[in-house]
Each structure stands twice: as structure tokens, then as C-alpha cells.
Amino acid sequence: MDRSEPTLRADIRPAWQRYALMLAGIVALGLGVLGVVLPGLPTTPFVLLAAACFAKASPRWHAWLKHNRWFGPMVRDWEAHRSLPLKVKWLASAMMLAMVSLSAWSLRAPPGAVALLFGLALVGLLVVWRIPTRR
């Protein structure tokens, strides 16, 4: 290996960095798991953030996440293509809007809270649609 090439090997990072990245990865993965059951909280971005943290902190944890039955396919797909299929973007948008609308209707919250909920959904939609599209 040429010494001028940067490397992403986890063992060359200081211990405090590896621990901080592991902690960030665990928190992100926990939020991703919560996103499965909580409307409005996304799953995929948190799982991908966890994968990025694990890739820099622990090859073993990164491999575990990549081969996980539920989260592995999205991590492998992202690492292979760095984009989302158009069909996935439309599906994510429809599901996000449906869940936010259902939440707003069932909460019967004050108009300000409903506006905040839809504002956060708009941020989520902007994030999804800024990701490169794969046809």
C-alpha cells in the first residue's frame, strides 16, 4: 500500500475517537430502531449514520450491521450505489406524509403543533429528495 494514500482503518484512530464513534453509532442505531415504530422518526438515515460510524470505529461492528437481516440490505445498497432508486424516494415520501397526516389527525393537537409536525416532515422530504437518484 502506498503511504500517500489515506486509509480508513479503525486501528489507526486514537482510542477516544473510536469510543466516540462507537457511542455515536450505537445511539444512531438506537434511533433508527425507534424509527421503525415511531411515526415521523426516520429509520434509514440513522442506520446509515451508524454504519458510517462503525466503519470508522470498528470493522467488526460494521460487518455485523452490513450482514444484519433487517438493516444489512439498506447499508449494502447505500455503500454500493450512494443513491436511492426513484421508486424508493416516492415510497418514502408517501409513507412519511401518510404517517404525519395520521399523527396530526389522531393527536388533535393545537394548530402550532400540527404546523411543526408538517414542517419537520417537509425537512424529511427535502433530505430524501436531495439524495442522488438512481433510475
PyMOL CGO cylinders between C-alpha atoms (Angstrom):
from pymol import cmd
from pymol.cgo import CYLINDER

trace = [
    CYLINDER, 0.00, 0.00, 0.00, 1.29, 3.43, -0.91, 0.3, 1, 1, 1, 1, 1, 1,
    CYLINDER, 1.29, 3.43, -0.91, 1.91, 5.54, 2.21, 0.3, 1, 1, 1, 1, 1, 1,
    CYLINDER, 1.91, 5.54, 2.21, 0.49, 8.64, 0.49, 0.3, 1, 1, 1, 1, 1, 1,
    CYLINDER, 0.49, 8.64, 0.49, -2.98, 7.06, 0.22, 0.3, 1, 1, 1, 1, 1, 1,
    CYLINDER, -2.98, 7.06, 0.22, -5.37, 7.83, 3.07, 0.3, 1, 1, 1, 1, 1, 1,
    CYLINDER, -5.37, 7.83, 3.07, -6.72, 4.83, 4.91, 0.3, 1, 1, 1, 1, 1, 1,
    CYLINDER, -6.72, 4.83, 4.91, -9.94, 4.27, 6.82, 0.3, 1, 1, 1, 1, 1, 1,
    CYLINDER, -9.94, 4.27, 6.82, -8.58, 1.54, 9.07, 0.3, 1, 1, 1, 1, 1, 1,
    CYLINDER, -8.58, 1.54, 9.07, -10.13, 1.84, 12.50, 0.3, 1, 1, 1, 1, 1, 1,
    CYLINDER, -10.13, 1.84, 12.50, -7.00, 0.80, 14.39, 0.3, 1, 1, 1, 1, 1, 1,
    CYLINDER, -7.00, 0.80, 14.39, -5.03, 3.94, 13.45, 0.3, 1, 1, 1, 1, 1, 1,
    CYLINDER, -5.03, 3.94, 13.45, -7.51, 6.28, 15.13, 0.3, 1, 1, 1, 1, 1, 1,
    CYLINDER, -7.51, 6.28, 15.13, -6.91, 7.35, 18.71, 0.3, 1, 1, 1, 1, 1, 1,
    CYLINDER, -6.91, 7.35, 18.71, -8.85, 5.29, 21.25, 0.3, 1, 1, 1, 1, 1, 1,
    CYLINDER, -8.85, 5.29, 21.25, -11.01, 8.25, 22.31, 0.3, 1, 1, 1, 1, 1, 1,
    CYLINDER, -11.01, 8.25, 22.31, -12.10, 8.76, 18.68, 0.3, 1, 1, 1, 1, 1, 1,
    CYLINDER, -12.10, 8.76, 18.68, -13.01, 5.10, 18.26, 0.3, 1, 1, 1, 1, 1, 1,
    CYLINDER, -13.01, 5.10, 18.26, -15.04, 5.16, 21.50, 0.3, 1, 1, 1, 1, 1, 1,
    CYLINDER, -15.04, 5.16, 21.50, -16.82, 8.39, 20.49, 0.3, 1, 1, 1, 1, 1, 1,
    CYLINDER, -16.82, 8.39, 20.49, -17.63, 6.96, 17.06, 0.3, 1, 1, 1, 1, 1, 1,
    CYLINDER, -17.63, 6.96, 17.06, -18.86, 3.70, 18.61, 0.3, 1, 1, 1, 1, 1, 1,
    CYLINDER, -18.86, 3.70, 18.61, -21.09, 5.63, 21.01, 0.3, 1, 1, 1, 1, 1, 1,
    CYLINDER, -21.09, 5.63, 21.01, -22.44, 7.79, 18.17, 0.3, 1, 1, 1, 1, 1, 1,
    CYLINDER, -22.44, 7.79, 18.17, -23.06, 4.66, 16.10, 0.3, 1, 1, 1, 1, 1, 1,
    CYLINDER, -23.06, 4.66, 16.10, -24.92, 2.93, 18.92, 0.3, 1, 1, 1, 1, 1, 1,
    CYLINDER, -24.92, 2.93, 18.92, -27.07, 5.99, 19.57, 0.3, 1, 1, 1, 1, 1, 1,
    CYLINDER, -27.07, 5.99, 19.57, -27.80, 6.38, 15.84, 0.3, 1, 1, 1, 1, 1, 1,
    CYLINDER, -27.80, 6.38, 15.84, -28.72, 2.70, 15.54, 0.3, 1, 1, 1, 1, 1, 1,
    CYLINDER, -28.72, 2.70, 15.54, -30.98, 3.01, 18.59, 0.3, 1, 1, 1, 1, 1, 1,
    CYLINDER, -30.98, 3.01, 18.59, -32.74, 5.98, 16.99, 0.3, 1, 1, 1, 1, 1, 1,
    CYLINDER, -32.74, 5.98, 16.99, -33.06, 4.00, 13.76, 0.3, 1, 1, 1, 1, 1, 1,
    CYLINDER, -33.06, 4.00, 13.76, -34.70, 1.12, 15.62, 0.3, 1, 1, 1, 1, 1, 1,
    CYLINDER, -34.70, 1.12, 15.62, -37.08, 3.59, 17.31, 0.3, 1, 1, 1, 1, 1, 1,
    CYLINDER, -37.08, 3.59, 17.31, -37.86, 4.99, 13.86, 0.3, 1, 1, 1, 1, 1, 1,
    CYLINDER, -37.86, 4.99, 13.86, -39.35, 1.63, 12.91, 0.3, 1, 1, 1, 1, 1, 1,
    CYLINDER, -39.35, 1.63, 12.91, -42.18, 2.11, 15.40, 0.3, 1, 1, 1, 1, 1, 1,
    CYLINDER, -42.18, 2.11, 15.40, -42.42, 5.90, 15.88, 0.3, 1, 1, 1, 1, 1, 1,
    CYLINDER, -42.42, 5.90, 15.88, -44.09, 7.86, 13.08, 0.3, 1, 1, 1, 1, 1, 1,
    CYLINDER, -44.09, 7.86, 13.08, -42.09, 10.85, 11.96, 0.3, 1, 1, 1, 1, 1, 1,
    CYLINDER, -42.09, 10.85, 11.96, -38.74, 9.44, 13.11, 0.3, 1, 1, 1, 1, 1, 1,
    CYLINDER, -38.74, 9.44, 13.11, -36.82, 8.11, 10.10, 0.3, 1, 1, 1, 1, 1, 1,
    CYLINDER, -36.82, 8.11, 10.10, -35.01, 4.79, 10.19, 0.3, 1, 1, 1, 1, 1, 1,
    CYLINDER, -35.01, 4.79, 10.19, -32.73, 4.75, 7.16, 0.3, 1, 1, 1, 1, 1, 1,
    CYLINDER, -32.73, 4.75, 7.16, -30.66, 7.91, 7.82, 0.3, 1, 1, 1, 1, 1, 1,
    CYLINDER, -30.66, 7.91, 7.82, -29.90, 6.79, 11.36, 0.3, 1, 1, 1, 1, 1, 1,
    CYLINDER, -29.90, 6.79, 11.36, -28.92, 3.28, 10.26, 0.3, 1, 1, 1, 1, 1, 1,
    CYLINDER, -28.92, 3.28, 10.26, -26.65, 4.73, 7.56, 0.3, 1, 1, 1, 1, 1, 1,
    CYLINDER, -26.65, 4.73, 7.56, -25.12, 7.10, 10.11, 0.3, 1, 1, 1, 1, 1, 1,
    CYLINDER, -25.12, 7.10, 10.11, -24.50, 4.14, 12.41, 0.3, 1, 1, 1, 1, 1, 1,
    CYLINDER, -24.50, 4.14, 12.41, -22.85, 2.26, 9.53, 0.3, 1, 1, 1, 1, 1, 1,
    CYLINDER, -22.85, 2.26, 9.53, -20.57, 5.21, 8.81, 0.3, 1, 1, 1, 1, 1, 1,
    CYLINDER, -20.57, 5.21, 8.81, -19.58, 5.50, 12.47, 0.3, 1, 1, 1, 1, 1, 1,
    CYLINDER, -19.58, 5.50, 12.47, -18.96, 1.75, 12.78, 0.3, 1, 1, 1, 1, 1, 1,
    CYLINDER, -18.96, 1.75, 12.78, -16.91, 1.73, 9.55, 0.3, 1, 1, 1, 1, 1, 1,
    CYLINDER, -16.91, 1.73, 9.55, -14.53, 4.26, 11.11, 0.3, 1, 1, 1, 1, 1, 1,
    CYLINDER, -14.53, 4.26, 11.11, -14.51, 2.78, 14.60, 0.3, 1, 1, 1, 1, 1, 1,
    CYLINDER, -14.51, 2.78, 14.60, -14.89, -0.99, 14.39, 0.3, 1, 1, 1, 1, 1, 1,
    CYLINDER, -14.89, -0.99, 14.39, -14.71, -3.20, 11.31, 0.3, 1, 1, 1, 1, 1, 1,
    CYLINDER, -14.71, -3.20, 11.31, -16.38, -5.98, 13.34, 0.3, 1, 1, 1, 1, 1, 1,
    CYLINDER, -16.38, -5.98, 13.34, -19.46, -3.85, 14.22, 0.3, 1, 1, 1, 1, 1, 1,
    CYLINDER, -19.46, -3.85, 14.22, -19.63, -2.52, 10.65, 0.3, 1, 1, 1, 1, 1, 1,
    CYLINDER, -19.63, -2.52, 10.65, -19.59, -6.07, 9.27, 0.3, 1, 1, 1, 1, 1, 1,
    CYLINDER, -19.59, -6.07, 9.27, -22.28, -7.08, 11.77, 0.3, 1, 1, 1, 1, 1, 1,
    CYLINDER, -22.28, -7.08, 11.77, -24.54, -4.22, 10.68, 0.3, 1, 1, 1, 1, 1, 1,
    CYLINDER, -24.54, -4.22, 10.68, -23.86, -4.92, 6.98, 0.3, 1, 1, 1, 1, 1, 1,
    CYLINDER, -23.86, -4.92, 6.98, -24.92, -8.53, 7.41, 0.3, 1, 1, 1, 1, 1, 1,
    CYLINDER, -24.92, -8.53, 7.41, -27.85, -7.86, 9.74, 0.3, 1, 1, 1, 1, 1, 1,
    CYLINDER, -27.85, -7.86, 9.74, -31.09, -9.40, 8.49, 0.3, 1, 1, 1, 1, 1, 1,
    CYLINDER, -31.09, -9.40, 8.49, -33.13, -6.18, 8.74, 0.3, 1, 1, 1, 1, 1, 1,
    CYLINDER, -33.13, -6.18, 8.74, -30.65, -3.34, 8.29, 0.3, 1, 1, 1, 1, 1, 1,
    CYLINDER, -30.65, -3.34, 8.29, -27.98, -5.01, 6.15, 0.3, 1, 1, 1, 1, 1, 1,
    CYLINDER, -27.98, -5.01, 6.15, -29.71, -4.63, 2.78, 0.3, 1, 1, 1, 1, 1, 1,
    CYLINDER, -29.71, -4.63, 2.78, -30.08, -0.85, 3.12, 0.3, 1, 1, 1, 1, 1, 1,
    CYLINDER, -30.08, -0.85, 3.12, -26.46, -0.47, 4.26, 0.3, 1, 1, 1, 1, 1, 1,
    CYLINDER, -26.46, -0.47, 4.26, -25.12, -2.67, 1.44, 0.3, 1, 1, 1, 1, 1, 1,
    CYLINDER, -25.12, -2.67, 1.44, -27.26, -0.87, -1.14, 0.3, 1, 1, 1, 1, 1, 1,
    CYLINDER, -27.26, -0.87, -1.14, -26.11, 2.55, 0.05, 0.3, 1, 1, 1, 1, 1, 1,
    CYLINDER, -26.11, 2.55, 0.05, -22.44, 1.55, 0.12, 0.3, 1, 1, 1, 1, 1, 1,
    CYLINDER, -22.44, 1.55, 0.12, -22.68, 0.08, -3.38, 0.3, 1, 1, 1, 1, 1, 1,
    CYLINDER, -22.68, 0.08, -3.38, -24.57, 2.91, -5.10, 0.3, 1, 1, 1, 1, 1, 1,
    CYLINDER, -24.57, 2.91, -5.10, -24.60, 6.04, -2.85, 0.3, 1, 1, 1, 1, 1, 1,
    CYLINDER, -24.60, 6.04, -2.85, -28.06, 6.82, -4.24, 0.3, 1, 1, 1, 1, 1, 1,
    CYLINDER, -28.06, 6.82, -4.24, -31.72, 5.85, -3.91, 0.3, 1, 1, 1, 1, 1, 1,
    CYLINDER, -31.72, 5.85, -3.91, -33.97, 4.43, -6.60, 0.3, 1, 1, 1, 1, 1, 1,
    CYLINDER, -33.97, 4.43, -6.60, -36.74, 6.79, -7.67, 0.3, 1, 1, 1, 1, 1, 1,
    CYLINDER, -36.74, 6.79, -7.67, -39.33, 4.23, -6.55, 0.3, 1, 1, 1, 1, 1, 1,
    CYLINDER, -39.33, 4.23, -6.55, -37.88, 4.26, -3.01, 0.3, 1, 1, 1, 1, 1, 1,
    CYLINDER, -37.88, 4.26, -3.01, -37.98, 8.06, -2.86, 0.3, 1, 1, 1, 1, 1, 1,
    CYLINDER, -37.98, 8.06, -2.86, -41.66, 8.11, -3.84, 0.3, 1, 1, 1, 1, 1, 1,
    CYLINDER, -41.66, 8.11, -3.84, -42.49, 5.33, -1.39, 0.3, 1, 1, 1, 1, 1, 1,
    CYLINDER, -42.49, 5.33, -1.39, -40.62, 7.05, 1.45, 0.3, 1, 1, 1, 1, 1, 1,
    CYLINDER, -40.62, 7.05, 1.45, -42.35, 10.35, 0.68, 0.3, 1, 1, 1, 1, 1, 1,
    CYLINDER, -42.35, 10.35, 0.68, -45.81, 8.77, 0.57, 0.3, 1, 1, 1, 1, 1, 1,
    CYLINDER, -45.81, 8.77, 0.57, -45.25, 6.85, 3.81, 0.3, 1, 1, 1, 1, 1, 1,
    CYLINDER, -45.25, 6.85, 3.81, -43.86, 9.93, 5.55, 0.3, 1, 1, 1, 1, 1, 1,
    CYLINDER, -43.86, 9.93, 5.55, -46.81, 12.08, 4.51, 0.3, 1, 1, 1, 1, 1, 1,
    CYLINDER, -46.81, 12.08, 4.51, -49.31, 9.36, 5.40, 0.3, 1, 1, 1, 1, 1, 1,
    CYLINDER, -49.31, 9.36, 5.40, -47.85, 8.83, 8.88, 0.3, 1, 1, 1, 1, 1, 1,
    CYLINDER, -47.85, 8.83, 8.88, -47.51, 12.54, 9.59, 0.3, 1, 1, 1, 1, 1, 1,
    CYLINDER, -47.51, 12.54, 9.59, -51.08, 13.16, 8.44, 0.3, 1, 1, 1, 1, 1, 1,
    CYLINDER, -51.08, 13.16, 8.44, -52.35, 10.28, 10.55, 0.3, 1, 1, 1, 1, 1, 1,
    CYLINDER, -52.35, 10.28, 10.55, -50.41, 11.58, 13.54, 0.3, 1, 1, 1, 1, 1, 1,
    CYLINDER, -50.41, 11.58, 13.54, -51.70, 15.12, 13.08, 0.3, 1, 1, 1, 1, 1, 1,
    CYLINDER, -51.70, 15.12, 13.08, -55.28, 13.87, 12.78, 0.3, 1, 1, 1, 1, 1, 1,
    CYLINDER, -55.28, 13.87, 12.78, -55.11, 11.48, 15.75, 0.3, 1, 1, 1, 1, 1, 1,
    CYLINDER, -55.11, 11.48, 15.75, -53.30, 13.88, 18.09, 0.3, 1, 1, 1, 1, 1, 1,
    CYLINDER, -53.30, 13.88, 18.09, -55.83, 16.66, 17.65, 0.3, 1, 1, 1, 1, 1, 1,
    CYLINDER, -55.83, 16.66, 17.65, -53.07, 18.98, 18.77, 0.3, 1, 1, 1, 1, 1, 1,
    CYLINDER, -53.07, 18.98, 18.77, -53.06, 22.78, 18.64, 0.3, 1, 1, 1, 1, 1, 1,
    CYLINDER, -53.06, 22.78, 18.64, -52.50, 24.23, 15.17, 0.3, 1, 1, 1, 1, 1, 1,
    CYLINDER, -52.50, 24.23, 15.17, -48.95, 25.27, 16.08, 0.3, 1, 1, 1, 1, 1, 1,
    CYLINDER, -48.95, 25.27, 16.08, -48.00, 21.68, 16.95, 0.3, 1, 1, 1, 1, 1, 1,
    CYLINDER, -48.00, 21.68, 16.95, -49.54, 20.41, 13.72, 0.3, 1, 1, 1, 1, 1, 1,
    CYLINDER, -49.54, 20.41, 13.72, -47.63, 23.05, 11.75, 0.3, 1, 1, 1, 1, 1, 1,
    CYLINDER, -47.63, 23.05, 11.75, -44.42, 21.98, 13.48, 0.3, 1, 1, 1, 1, 1, 1,
    CYLINDER, -44.42, 21.98, 13.48, -45.15, 18.34, 12.64, 0.3, 1, 1, 1, 1, 1, 1,
    CYLINDER, -45.15, 18.34, 12.64, -45.67, 19.16, 8.96, 0.3, 1, 1, 1, 1, 1, 1,
    CYLINDER, -45.67, 19.16, 8.96, -42.62, 21.45, 8.98, 0.3, 1, 1, 1, 1, 1, 1,
    CYLINDER, -42.62, 21.45, 8.98, -40.46, 18.59, 10.23, 0.3, 1, 1, 1, 1, 1, 1,
    CYLINDER, -40.46, 18.59, 10.23, -41.99, 16.32, 7.58, 0.3, 1, 1, 1, 1, 1, 1,
    CYLINDER, -41.99, 16.32, 7.58, -41.00, 18.88, 4.96, 0.3, 1, 1, 1, 1, 1, 1,
    CYLINDER, -41.00, 18.88, 4.96, -37.42, 18.78, 6.25, 0.3, 1, 1, 1, 1, 1, 1,
    CYLINDER, -37.42, 18.78, 6.25, -37.51, 14.98, 5.96, 0.3, 1, 1, 1, 1, 1, 1,
    CYLINDER, -37.51, 14.98, 5.96, -38.83, 15.21, 2.41, 0.3, 1, 1, 1, 1, 1, 1,
    CYLINDER, -38.83, 15.21, 2.41, -36.11, 17.69, 1.47, 0.3, 1, 1, 1, 1, 1, 1,
    CYLINDER, -36.11, 17.69, 1.47, -33.46, 15.33, 2.84, 0.3, 1, 1, 1, 1, 1, 1,
    CYLINDER, -33.46, 15.33, 2.84, -34.85, 12.38, 0.88, 0.3, 1, 1, 1, 1, 1, 1,
    CYLINDER, -34.85, 12.38, 0.88, -35.09, 14.31, -2.38, 0.3, 1, 1, 1, 1, 1, 1,
    CYLINDER, -35.09, 14.31, -2.38, -31.59, 15.79, -2.07, 0.3, 1, 1, 1, 1, 1, 1,
    CYLINDER, -31.59, 15.79, -2.07, -30.05, 12.31, -2.15, 0.3, 1, 1, 1, 1, 1, 1,
    CYLINDER, -30.05, 12.31, -2.15, -28.90, 11.36, -5.66, 0.3, 1, 1, 1, 1, 1, 1,
    CYLINDER, -28.90, 11.36, -5.66, -31.48, 9.39, -7.65, 0.3, 1, 1, 1, 1, 1, 1,
    CYLINDER, -31.48, 9.39, -7.65, -30.77, 6.06, -9.30, 0.3, 1, 1, 1, 1, 1, 1,
    CYLINDER, -30.77, 6.06, -9.30, -33.14, 5.03, -12.09, 0.3, 1, 1, 1, 1, 1, 1,
]
cmd.load_cgo(trace, "trace")
